[in-house]
Amino acid sequence: MTMEPSGPQGINDPNLIFHTDEANAYIALGANVGDRQQRLRDALHLLDSHPAITVVRASAIYETDPVGYTDQPAFLNMAAALRTSLEPHELLYAMLAMEQQLGRKRDIRWGPRTIDLDLLLYEGVTLAEEELILPHPRMMERSFVLVPLSDVMAEEHSLQKQVKEIAKQALQDRGEGIALWNTINWPGASAHSES
């Protein structure tokens, strides 16, 4: 069963058709405005309450130095493993709608944000479109993505070994501006997290 992408309003679209086949997806979450940790928790709960998305695992929370536009507060970053019956574009639109619901404003590229949700990987899908590139084009260059992603990535994933190696080196070096901030109590949370 297929459908046309429903646009950024996707999560509230009454015509949205959910697919019966589920896929694994990985996302990155970040926040550096307001109560950063609460925003991450709110985003996880919004994702998990969506009828076509289940948050399977959540990483620990890491504090990271800003990248790109550096004149802003430090970020809290994490990653989550999802199961979803949404296709990649539908998942992207649902995540954009959640960002808006949590007060996201897109004023400065790489600038301060209440919440940032990025689709990193989707069940082996490769896309190169203006709207969506999969795998995420810069994820292998960003410790603030790879360190939390290494917490939640399934062992059988083809990138798991490479992600773990880069993440381990980034935490050892500490020059990457990333440090463990806190754990999160989430069912199926990562090894770094509380049970």
N, C-alpha and C positions, 0 to 999 in steps of 0.2 A: 504494500500500500504506500503510495507516495502522495505528496501534496506540495503545492507551491509555498515558498516561504511566506510567512504571515507578517513580516516586518517587525520592528522593534517592540510593538505592542504585544507580540506573540503570547506572553503569559496570560493575558486577559482576553484573548481573541476567542469568542464563543464558537467560531468555526474551526478552531484548531483540532486536527485529527491526530491522535497519538498512535504510534506504531507498536505492534505487538513484539517485534524483535528488539532486544535490548543490546546496547553497545557499551563498552568501557570507554570512559573519557577521563582526561586529567585536566584540571584547571589550576590557575594561580590566583590567589587573592591578596590584595594589598590595601593598606589604609594609612594615611598620615595626618588626618584632620579630625579633631574632636576626640571622642573616646574610641581610639583605634581598635582596641581589643574587642569592645562591644560590637563595633561595626563588622568585624570579621565573624563574630558569633551570629549576628543578625543575618549576614549573608548566607552562612551555612544553613541556618534554619529556613530561610526563604528557599534556598535550593532544595532542601530535603522535603519541604512541604509542597513543592510542585508535584502534581500527579504523575508526571513522566520522568522524574529525576529522583534518584536515591543517592545520598552521600554515603559511600561505602567506608571510606577511611579519610581521616583528617590528620594533617601533619601537626607537629609542634609549631609554635609561633616564634618567628625570628625577627629581631630588630635589625634593620639594614639602612645603610647610608643611601641617600637619594642618588640616582644615576641620571645623567643628561642635564636636567635643570636642577642644580645642586643647592640653590638658595631657598631651601624649604626644610621642614622638620623631617626627622627620620621616619622611616616606614616600619610598620609591622607587616610581615609577609607570611603566608602559609600556602599550602597546596591541598587539594582534595582529589580523591579518586571517586568517580561517579559511575553509576549505571543509569542509562537513559534510553528511552524509546524514541526520543527526538532525534532527527537527523542533524548533522553539524550546523547548518544554517539556523534551524529552529532553536537549537540549544544556544547559539550565539544570541539570537533575538531575545530569548527568555532571560539570558544573563544581562543584556543591555537594559531590559525592562526592570530587572532587580536593582541594577545600579541606579537607575532613575528613582526608583522607589526609596532607595537609601540616601538620596540627596546628591548624587554625583552630578557635577558640573564640569564641562569640558572647555575650560578657558585657556589653559597653557599646556602645550604638549609636554608630557612627562612632568607636569606640575602637580601641586597639592590636590589631593582627592579624598573624599569621604570613604570611597570604596572603589576598587578596581578589580574586575573579574576578567581574566584572560583564558580563552580556550587554548590549551597547549597541544593536546594530542586527542585523537578520536579514532579508536579501533582500527589503527593502521591506515586510515584514510589520508591521502595526499591531495591537497588542493593548492592552487596558486591563482587566486582571484583577488581583485581589488578589495573586496569586502572581507575575505577570509583566506588566510594562508595556514595550511596544516602540513606538517608540524609547525608550531609557532616559529617564525623565522629567526628570532633572536634568543630563543630560550637556552641554547647550548652555550651562549656567551654570558649568561647572567647567573651569578651565584645566588642572588636573592630568589631566583626561580628554582634552580637545581637543588639547593640544599633542602628546602621543604619537599620538593618533588621526590627526592631520594627516600624520604620518610614513607611515602605512600605508594610508590611505584611497585607493581607486581613483579616478582622475581622472574617470571617468564617473559616479561616485555623485552623486546629486542634492544632497547636503549638502556635497560636497567643497569648493566655493568658500567657503561660509560658515564651515566648520570651519577652513580654512587662514587666513582673515582674522582670526578671533578668536584663533587660536593664535599668529599672527605678532605681533599686538598685545600679547598676554600676555607673550611672550618679550622684547619691546622694553621694556615697562613695568617688568618685574622686581618690581613691587609685588604681583604675584599669588603670590609665594613659590614660584616654579618656576625651576629651572635644570638644564641638561644635566648629568648625572652621569657617564654612561659609554655606550659603544656595546656592542652584543652581536653576536657572530659567529653569525648564523643564515642558513641557505640562503634566499635571497630576501629578506634583511633590507632595511630602509628605506635611503634615501639618506644618513641620518645615521650609518648603521651601517658596521662594517667589512665588507669583502667577503671 
